Amino acid sequence: MIRFIYADTLDTYPRLRDTMFRDRARQFKERLNWQVTVDADGLERDEYDAINPLYIVAEDARGAHSGSMRVLPTTGPTMINDHFLHLTDGVAIQSPFIWECTRFCLSPEADSKVAGALMLAGAEFGCASGLSHSVGVFDARMILVYRRLGWVPEVLGSEGQGRAAISVGLWSMDDDLRERLSARTGISREISTHWYERAFGPALAA
């Protein structure tokens, strides 16, 4: 199941909340060795979690986190504009039609379909909300996922080598994106539309 949850309502789902931030700590701190902050309870949060982002969360049958990503409008503070301008030649990305997606995280117990479901959910949100693009920071391991799903970003800049490389990418929200991802993931458009409409009501854009 996919849920769209703003941070100010995340406490409604305490198990989902805690397992999401704990899985983020396991992925970004323990496995990838990123310089992130983990609290005494083993939960990873940063300053962008405090400004009411939207979380797109895959929930398993136990009500726990199996995968997630965090979404913020680029008209406000974003990780790219605050910390990665050196990868965009100093050009800030700011538009009401471009939202930032970061902290793409998978639980160690997640099955192979979760990444695709999250990407489809992100496309559903973006296209239904009238966005033109998504922008995000990603590590080298994700490019294989993007290629498999047929939604490869335009790389705006990179640093590092091999598996340690970090890039800023720009994803286009084109007209047939949702159909393409639906076909690649095996998840019907009826299901992805239901995810969106359960959270937000009927879509603003077809």
N, C-alpha and C positions, 0 to 999 in steps of 0.2 A: 504494500500500500504506500502511495506517495501522499505526503501532507505538505501543504504550504502554510508555514507558521511564522508570524512576526514575533520578534523577540519579546515584545510586551505581553504576549499570551503564551509564551513557552512554558511557564510554570504550570499551565493546565495539563501538561504531559511530563510529569517529573521523571519517569523512567526513560522516556525518549530523550529528554533534555540531558540527563546525566550521562547516559551511555553515548550520546553524540559527542559531548565535550571530552569524555574519557577516551573514546576512539580517536578523536583528534590528537590528544596527547600521545597516544600510542603510535600514530602514523607520523606526525610531524616532529615530535621530540625524540621518541625512542628509535623509530626506524629510519627516518630521513635526517635526523640530527640537525633540524632547523633551530634557530635561536628564538624559541617561543617560550611563553610563560605558562608554567603548570602549577596549580595551587596545591595545598596540602591534601586535598581530596583526589588529586590526580586528574583534574579537569583543565583543559587548555582553553583559555579565552584571551582576547586582546581588546584594544580600544574600540574596534569596529563592532564588536558584539554589544557594546554599550550604547549604540546609537540606533537601536531598533531596526536591524536588518531583517530581511525576509530569509528564512531558511527553507530550502526545499529538501525534505527528509524522506528517505525510504524507511518504513517501519516494518519490522518482521512480525511474525505471528505472536510473539511474546510481548509485543509493545516496546521492543528495544530498537535501537538504531542499527541499521545495516548500511547506510550510506547517506551522504548529505552534501550540500553546498550552500554558500552564503551569498546573498544578492543585495546590492546597494545601488541606488541611483548615482550616476557620476556628477550630478549637480551638487552633491554634498561631498564630505570627506570620503576618500577611497584609498585603498592600499597603493594602487598604481600611482596616483597623483602625489601621494605623500612620501612614498618610499622608492619608487621605481622610475622616476622621470629620466634618469640617466639611460634607461633602455628605450625611451621614446624621443631621444634627442632634445629633451627638455620641454616637449610639447605636452601640455596637460590635456587629458581626454575628458571633456565636459559637454554633455548634451542630454536633454530630456529623453532622447530616443536611444541612448546607450546606457546600459546598466552594467556594473562590475560583478563578476562572479568569482569568488575565491573560496579557499578552504574546502576544495573538493576532497572528500574523505570517504573511504570505504572501511567498514568493519572487517577485521580478519576473518570473521565467520560469514561474510557476505557471499552469495552465490554469483555466478558469472553474469547474471542478467541485471544486477543492480546498477552498474555503471551506465548501461544503456537506458534503463528506466529513468535515471536522473537526468541524462542528457535530453531525453524526450520531454520530460517534465519542464526542463529549462526552456526548451524550444516552445513548448505549449504556452508557458508564461510569457515569453518574449513576444511571440507572434500575436497571441490573443490580447496583449497589452499595447500593441502598436509600436513595439520597439523595432529599430532598424538593425542593431548590432548588440552583441555582448562582448565585453572585454575582460580579460583576466590574466593573472600570473599563473603559470603552470610549470611543472618540472618535466624533464625529458621522458620519464616513463609513460606519461599520459598521451604522447603523440601516437602511440600504437592504438590506443583506445579510440582516439579521434579518427584515425584512418579506417579502422574497422567499421565504425558507425557512419562513415562518409560525411563527417562534419569537421573538416580540418580548418584551423584558424589561419589567418594571415599573420605571420610572425612579425611584430613591430620591432623587436630587439631581443637580444639574448646575452647572457653572461655565463661563464663556466664552461666546462667540457664534459662530454659523455653523459653519463647518468646523473651527474651533478649539475647539469645545465639548467638554468632558470630562464624562462621566456615570458614576454608579454604578447598575448595573442588577441586578435580581433575576429569574432565569429559573425558572419552575416545571417540575418533572419530573412531568408528569401521565401518566396511564396510556396514552394513545394517542400520546404524543410520538414514539416511535421509528417507529411506522407512518407518521405524518404526515411526518416528515423523510425517511423512506425513499421515500415517494411523490414528494416535492418534488425530491429529489436524483437519483432513478432508480437508487439503490444498494439492493440487496435486503437484507432483514433477515438473510438467511443470511450475507451477507458481513459485515455489521456485528457480528453475533453471533460470527462467526469471529475478527474482530479482537480482541474482548474475551477470548474463551475461549483464544486462543493465548497471551495474556499472563497471564491470571488463573485459568484453569480455568472450570468451569461457574458460571453466574451465581448469586448469592445470592437474587436477586429475579427474578420472571418479568417 
